[in-house]
Amino acid sequence: MPDCIHCPVRESAACAVLEEDEREALARSGRNLTAQRGETVFAAGDENTACATLVSGALKVRSVDPEGRERILALIHPAGFVGEMFAPFASHDIVALTESRLCVFGRGAMERAIEDHPALARALLRRSQAALHESRSLLEMTAQGRAEARLAALLLDFAAAASHSPCHGTERFDLPLSRGDIANLLGLTIETVSRKIGAFESEGSIRREGRRGIELLDPAHLAEIAGR
């Protein structure tokens, strides 16, 4: 059973609108799931029998064309809702970008919770609207002409997703995407992604820490590059 008391997204997930006893009752119908990097959590074409809240880590929503080419359609960050409540089958793959922990519920249990708690239904609707806005922003990002503008916007989005503040991004975070994933997402080459990240570091906008760590030294300059 999920441990709601120590859940790191208990104040930001959709279930935060529930009273403590209501949340505990919902938790009794759920289970914990840990997905390793590269593991498919939900697969396109599978029957929609479950949904989940992402507790930690990061996920990507992807499609694969008949030639086997992957297209990243959206990213899911902690507190994000995972699954398609009102479709009989999953439309896309949901794949772990890093080791990810999820709080998983059967579809029937979640549907009953929504019927019993209108506040939860409204919270999920707001989260769906936010996810739609993020997907549109992602499309706009990939349509921007300059490679550095796309990459700067993505770094700022990752900083915002890793922050506990709704107003300010965090200064340090780990990139959940590989260079190849970033290139795929932004419509760039891996070489361009590596070159632009190196340029951001050389000019003092960021500092790399290890394989995936990023520290934003001048987020205002990144925002200017991104046109924000």
PEURJO-V75158 format. One line per field, one symbol per residue. phi: phi as a letter, one per 30 degrees, with the letter a starting at -180 (. if undefined). psi: psi as a letter, one per 40 degrees, with the letter a starting at -180 (. if undefined). burial: 1 if it has 9 or more other C-alpha atoms within 8 Angstrom, else 0. A space follows every 50 residues. Layout:
phi = ???
psi = ???
burial = ???
This chain:
phi = .ecddcddcdcbdedddddeddddddddccbcbccdeidddbcejdddcb bacddajabbcbbbdediddbdcacbceidcbkbdccdbddbdcbddbeb cbccbdedddddddddbedddddddddddddddddddddddddddddddd ddddddddddddddcdcbdddbacddcdeddddedcibcdddeddddddd dddidbbdbidbdbcdcbddddddddic
psi = higddehefdeeidedeiidddddddddeiiihhhihehhdiiheihgei iihhdiaiiihiihideehihhdiihiheihhihdfhdihdiihhhdihh hihhiiddddddddddgddddddddddddddddddddddddeeidhdddd dddddddddddeiehedhiidhihheiidddddddefiiddddddddddd ddeedihihadehhhhdgdddddddef.
burial = 01010000110011110100001101111111001110011111000101 11111111111111000001111111111111100000110111111111 11111110110011001011101100110000011001001101001111 11110101111110000011011011001101111101110111011001 1001111100011111111001101100
